[in-house]
Amino acid sequence: MTLPRSVAEVLSEHVVFEVESIDRMYLNVYVPQLQRAGQVAGFLMRDHGFPIASTALVAPMSRAFVDGLYRYAAAHGVPVVRFAKGQRKDDVMHERLRGFTGTDEVVFIGVAQEKAHVFRTERRHNPVTGAPYPWIVPASVVVNHYYVYAVDGDFGPFFLKFCSYFPYAARLCINGHQYAKRQAVKAGIRFQALDNGFAAIDDQNDVAAVQAICDGLTEERIDALMRKWLARLPHPYSAADRAAGYRYDISVLQAEFSLTQVLDAPVSGRVFFEQVIHDNLDLGRPDRVQLIFNRRIHNGRKRPTPGRFRTRVITAHVTPSLYVDYKHTTIKQYHKEGRALRTETTINDTYGFNVGRRLTNLPALRQIGFSANRRRLGVQRLSHSPADGAATLAAVTSPAFTATGQRVPGLRFTDAHAQALLSALCVFRLLPHGFTNRDLRDLLEPLLGTPSGTLTRGQATYALRCLRDHGLIERVPGGHRYTVTDTGHSQALFLTRAHDRVLRAGLAQIASTPTKFNTRLRSADRAYRAAMNDLVTTAGLAA
């Protein structure tokens, strides 16, 4: 095995296989018809026939639901654990899972006091008569929450958390990698597991099957998981309430979309992060974030894009990780267990991408999350692989050789004739039927500033052959017309802009001739030269 020398080499030559998958999803389970005070009043008075609207009337429902959970635990031998303040619930879950061998069973039920958004009743008075009346308002209270930790036959470990107070909002937490591993075992695929993913797949032909399993984790399957366990566990709402339309729906609170690239050796991962962490500390800047998320960042005073744009490097007592933040979304990169490169986009607010929160929007969120991962790696690949750009530049500006060994001159970057040819390609790209030898002569003459009729047919033919041998144009079969290739258009556009907007403008700003205005580039150039002179003088290197 050769030691990788760059990030681009790690990604192109040292990745054994890769898997794109949803990782953790934290979902809001709620009743859409009970999200406002007026809807709660309708539930109490219209559907249950109470003469007034007061949340005190749902107290029997709350007691019945909690009693049902305890009866379920007693009937199925499920332990009930009360979490201590500050205790990590995942640690308790992992500890109890070690000796658990059941499938489609509840592992334990945890109880914790947490803050919840509910409805309460306050006393108000009629401004005319002074008579009191109840009024329902939203409120935030600390109440018991019941964590049902279970192992599903298809999804593996997950938990469903219920609030014990009306309207009994719940949370569902699943792990897409656990789902994928369960399905891979059912499909007979042999693999070695990471803590949260795949470390190795015995047969490389099964990688596509594993990816298909990950792609199969759809919103319908997640919804079916919730319905399945709501049918097994005590339900807060009666069958009559559910028949009246008071049914749970799902929205996305947090979703993690990961790309796991298993590397051939731990040293490949170390090479990657040593270079990436050092050279990508500016990825969180607004101009770089645009490249990753494909979103415009507005810096104006009227409506600037909200959020902190920053890059974070976490190294203390943990695996070195690189974070990039955009609004309520984070991209995290880390070397997972010394085996794989994990790139993970966590979306905490779907509205940041103009996408709704309902689970039915999962396909759109997938596209956003997975494309952000790929764009992140693409930016890193380009920034750490200047050799690719150098080879492309050399292919255009250096001489080329045909299959017969004939030498074709290059399009030198600062040559006026070469720049005129590239500018002509930008125009000819707009012609759907291509261009001819005559069209090229008619356009080149004004670009070069020569009189009409100066360029001969032979000179234009020579230029066409040069462009074609460099892959910038191609001949239309059966005729004498030419079309600009996609590569030719992209390279011509970039090279002409770089020549006109960077070289000319930049050299004009730092020209030695005194000008009336002090440009930023000239000031920076002067400061740089002064600093270098001071350094040479201090070091005693002056001649």
BELURHU-V765057 format. One record per backbone hydrogen bond with DSSP energy under -0.5 kcal/mol. NH is the residue of the N-H (numbers start at 1). CO is the residue of the C=O. If there is no record, write none. Layout:
# BELURHU-V765057
NH/CO
NH/CO
This chain:
# BELURHU-V765057
10/6
11/7
12/8
13/9
14/9
14/10
16/14
16/262
17/262
19/260
21/19
21/258
23/256
25/174
26/254
27/25
27/172
28/251
29/27
29/170
30/28
30/249
32/30
32/247
34/31
35/32
40/36
41/37
42/38
43/39
44/40
45/41
46/42
47/42
48/43
49/45
50/44
54/52
57/54
58/55
59/56
62/58
63/59
64/60
65/61
66/62
67/63
68/64
69/65
70/66
71/67
72/68
73/69
74/70
75/71
76/72
77/73
77/74
78/73
79/77
79/107
81/79
81/109
83/81
83/111
87/84
89/87
92/88
93/89
94/90
95/91
96/92
97/93
98/94
100/97
104/151
105/151
107/149
108/149
109/79
110/147
111/81
112/145
114/112
114/143
116/141
118/116
118/139
119/166
120/137
122/135
124/133
126/131
130/126
133/124
135/122
137/120
139/118
141/116
143/114
143/141
145/112
146/162
147/110
147/145
148/146
148/160
149/108
149/147
150/148
150/158
151/105
152/156
156/152
158/150
159/173
160/148
161/171
162/146
163/169
164/144
168/165
170/29
171/161
172/27
173/159
174/25
176/23
179/175
180/176
181/177
182/178
183/179
184/180
185/181
186/182
187/183
188/185
189/184
192/200
194/197
197/194
199/192
200/192
202/190
204/202
206/203
207/204
210/206
211/207
212/208
213/209
214/210
215/211
216/212
217/214
218/216
222/218
223/219
224/220
225/221
226/222
227/223
228/224
229/225
230/226
231/227
232/228
233/229
242/238
243/239
244/240
245/242
246/241
247/245
249/30
251/28
252/357
253/26
253/251
254/26
255/347
256/24
257/345
258/21
258/256
259/343
260/19
261/259
261/341
262/17
262/260
263/339
264/14
268/265
269/265
270/266
271/267
272/268
273/269
274/270
275/271
276/272
277/273
278/274
279/275
280/276
283/280
285/282
288/285
289/285
290/286
291/288
292/288
292/289
293/289
294/290
298/296
299/297
305/298
310/308
310/325
312/323
314/312
314/321
315/313
318/315
321/314
322/333
323/312
324/331
325/310
326/329
329/326
330/346
331/324
332/330
332/344
333/322
334/342
335/320
336/334
336/340
337/335
338/335
339/336
340/336
341/261
342/334
342/340
343/259
343/341
344/332
345/257
346/330
346/344
347/255
347/345
348/328
348/346
352/349
353/350
354/351
355/350
359/250
361/358
362/359
365/361
366/362
367/363
368/364
369/365
370/366
371/367
372/368
373/369
374/370
375/371
376/372
377/373
378/374
379/375
380/376
381/377
382/378
383/379
384/380
385/382
388/385
389/385
390/386
391/387
392/388
393/389
394/390
395/391
396/392
397/393
398/394
400/408
402/406
405/402
408/400
411/396
412/410
415/412
419/415
420/416
421/417
422/418
423/419
424/420
425/421
426/422
427/423
428/424
429/425
430/427
431/428
432/430
434/431
435/482
440/436
441/437
442/438
443/439
444/440
445/441
446/442
447/443
448/444
449/445
450/445
454/451
460/456
461/457
462/458
463/459
464/460
465/461
466/462
467/463
468/464
469/465
470/466
471/468
472/467
473/467
474/483
476/481
479/476
482/435
483/474
485/472
489/485
490/486
491/487
492/488
493/489
494/490
495/491
496/492
497/493
498/494
499/495
500/496
501/497
502/497
502/498
503/498
504/499
505/500
506/502
507/503
508/504
509/505
510/506
511/508
519/517
523/519
524/520
525/521
526/522
527/523
528/524
529/525
530/526
531/527
532/528
533/529
534/530
535/531
536/532
537/533
538/534
539/535
540/536
540/537
541/536
542/536
